[in-house]
Amino acid sequence: MTERAYHHGNLREALLTRAWATIDDDGLDALSMRQLARDVGVSHGASARHFADRTALLDAIAVTGFERMNATLAEAVTSEPTFDARLRAAGLAYVRFAVEHPAILDLMYKAKHHPDASPELLELSRASMAAVVALVAESQAKGEIREGDVERQALVVFAAVHGVAALATDDLLDGVAWQDAAESTIAVVLGAFAAD
């Protein structure tokens, strides 16, 4: 990346792309602001024009992470016609994202709890749970699942799927493929939600 490219407005994206790759490949501890600037071919001062400090950069990476994850989940849900199929598709998409980007997912959840988390990050971090609440409410209204406290049922869905993701990324599934663990967990949740 050249200084000329920076003046054309590409530096922020280049920094985000390189930072994402560094964290994704080597973990958060591998990220250095000075090395990041060197990697994209600019001075540390040039990169600081876009990200005042590491916290600002991490916030922006977390925003990107939630944007990508939310888009993946939305695509999974809209591609299926029934509650069972939609929940399964979304659950598998969530666990797949976690398995493919464990360090990024960890950063996303840590960054949203940082005192300086941006309003954009906070809003995006709530979107996936809001989508689960909407899915449960819609499915109850259609009679696809049993009636109950919508937010509590959505919380059960999130806890179950996130639990599989955490076990998979921490290598605690004792040789069980994450896909099999996710499928089994989702099947249990679907059984508990089945309409009478």
C-alpha positions in Angstrom: 0.0 0.0 0.0 1.4 3.4 -0.9 0.9 6.8 0.5 -0.9 7.7 -2.7 -3.4 4.9 -2.1 -4.0 6.3 1.4 -4.9 9.6 -0.1 -7.4 7.8 -2.3 -9.2 6.5 0.8 -8.0 2.9 0.9 -5.8 2.9 4.0 -8.6 2.3 6.5 -9.8 -0.8 4.7 -6.3 -2.0 4.1 -5.5 -1.7 7.9 -8.7 -3.5 8.8 -8.1 -6.3 6.3 -4.5 -6.8 7.5 -5.5 -6.6 11.2 -8.3 -9.2 10.6 -5.9 -11.6 8.9 -3.3 -11.2 11.7 -5.8 -11.9 14.4 -7.5 -14.7 12.5 -4.1 -16.4 11.7 -2.1 -15.7 14.8 -4.4 -14.4 17.6 -4.9 -11.0 19.1 -1.5 -10.9 20.9 0.1 -10.9 17.5 -1.4 -7.6 16.5 0.9 -4.6 16.8 -0.1 -1.1 15.6 3.4 -0.3 14.3 3.8 -3.7 12.6 0.3 -3.3 11.0 1.3 0.1 9.6 4.6 -1.4 8.2 2.6 -4.3 6.7 0.5 -2.0 4.6 3.4 0.3 3.7 2.6 3.4 5.7 4.0 5.3 8.7 2.5 4.7 12.1 1.3 8.3 12.0 -0.6 7.7 8.8 -2.4 4.7 10.3 -3.2 6.7 13.5 -5.3 9.1 11.3 -7.8 6.3 11.0 -7.4 4.5 14.3 -6.3 6.7 17.2 -5.3 3.6 19.2 -5.5 -0.1 19.4 -8.9 0.0 21.1 -10.4 2.0 18.2 -8.9 -0.6 15.7 -10.3 -3.5 17.7 -13.7 -1.9 17.9 -13.7 -1.5 14.1 -12.6 -5.2 13.6 -15.4 -6.3 16.0 -17.9 -4.2 14.0 -16.7 -6.0 10.8 -17.0 -9.3 12.6 -20.6 -8.7 13.6 -21.5 -7.4 10.2 -20.1 -10.5 8.6 -21.6 -12.9 11.1 -25.0 -11.2 11.1 -25.1 -11.3 7.3 -24.2 -15.0 7.3 -27.0 -15.7 9.9 -29.6 -13.6 8.0 -28.7 -15.5 4.8 -29.1 -18.8 6.5 -32.5 -18.0 8.0 -34.0 -16.5 4.8 -32.9 -19.5 2.8 -35.2 -21.9 4.6 -39.0 -22.1 4.8 -39.7 -23.7 8.2 -38.7 -22.9 11.8 -36.8 -26.2 12.1 -34.8 -25.7 8.9 -34.2 -22.0 9.7 -33.0 -22.6 13.2 -30.8 -25.5 12.0 -29.3 -23.4 9.2 -28.6 -20.4 11.5 -27.2 -22.6 14.3 -24.8 -24.3 11.9 -23.8 -21.0 10.3 -23.0 -19.6 13.8 -20.9 -22.5 14.9 -19.1 -22.6 11.5 -18.2 -18.8 11.9 -16.9 -19.5 15.4 -14.8 -22.5 14.2 -13.4 -20.6 11.2 -12.7 -17.4 13.2 -12.3 -18.2 16.9 -10.0 -15.4 17.7 -12.2 -12.9 15.9 -15.3 -14.1 17.6 -13.6 -13.8 21.0 -12.5 -10.3 20.1 -16.1 -9.4 19.0 -17.6 -10.3 22.4 -14.8 -8.8 24.4 -14.9 -5.5 22.4 -18.6 -5.1 22.9 -18.1 -5.1 26.7 -15.3 -2.5 26.5 -16.2 0.8 28.2 -15.3 2.6 25.0 -17.4 0.4 22.7 -18.9 2.4 19.8 -22.6 2.7 19.5 -22.3 1.0 16.1 -20.7 -2.0 17.7 -23.3 -2.2 20.5 -26.1 -2.1 18.0 -24.6 -4.7 15.7 -23.8 -7.0 18.6 -27.4 -7.1 19.6 -28.7 -7.8 16.1 -28.2 -11.6 16.0 -30.1 -12.1 19.3 -32.8 -9.8 18.0 -33.1 -11.9 14.9 -33.5 -15.1 17.1 -36.2 -13.4 19.1 -38.0 -12.4 15.9 -37.7 -15.9 14.5 -39.1 -17.5 17.7 -42.0 -14.9 17.8 -42.9 -15.5 14.2 -42.8 -19.2 14.6 -45.0 -19.1 17.7 -47.5 -17.0 15.8 -47.6 -19.5 13.0 -48.0 -22.4 15.4 -44.8 -24.0 14.4 -43.5 -24.1 18.0 -45.0 -24.2 21.4 -46.0 -20.9 23.0 -43.9 -19.4 25.7 -41.7 -16.6 26.8 -40.2 -15.5 23.4 -37.1 -13.9 24.9 -36.4 -16.9 27.2 -36.8 -19.3 24.3 -34.5 -17.2 22.2 -31.9 -17.2 25.0 -32.1 -21.0 25.2 -31.4 -21.2 21.4 -28.4 -18.8 21.7 -27.0 -20.5 24.8 -27.2 -24.0 23.2 -25.6 -22.9 19.9 -23.0 -20.7 21.5 -22.2 -23.5 23.9 -21.4 -25.8 21.0 -19.3 -23.1 19.4 -17.3 -22.6 22.6 -16.7 -26.3 23.1 -15.6 -26.6 19.4 -13.2 -23.6 19.5 -11.7 -24.8 22.8 -11.2 -28.3 21.4 -13.5 -29.8 24.1 -15.7 -32.0 21.9 -13.5 -35.1 22.5 -13.2 -36.0 18.8 -16.8 -35.3 18.0 -17.1 -33.2 14.8 -18.5 -29.8 15.5 -21.2 -30.4 12.8 -22.4 -33.5 14.7 -22.4 -31.7 18.0 -24.3 -28.8 16.6 -26.8 -31.0 14.8 -27.5 -33.0 18.0 -27.8 -29.9 20.1 -30.2 -28.2 17.7 -32.3 -31.4 17.5 -32.7 -31.3 21.3 -33.7 -27.6 21.2 -36.2 -28.3 18.4 -37.7 -31.2 20.3 -38.2 -29.0 23.3 -39.9 -26.3 21.2 -42.1 -28.7 19.2 -45.8 -27.7 19.2 -48.1 -29.9 21.2 
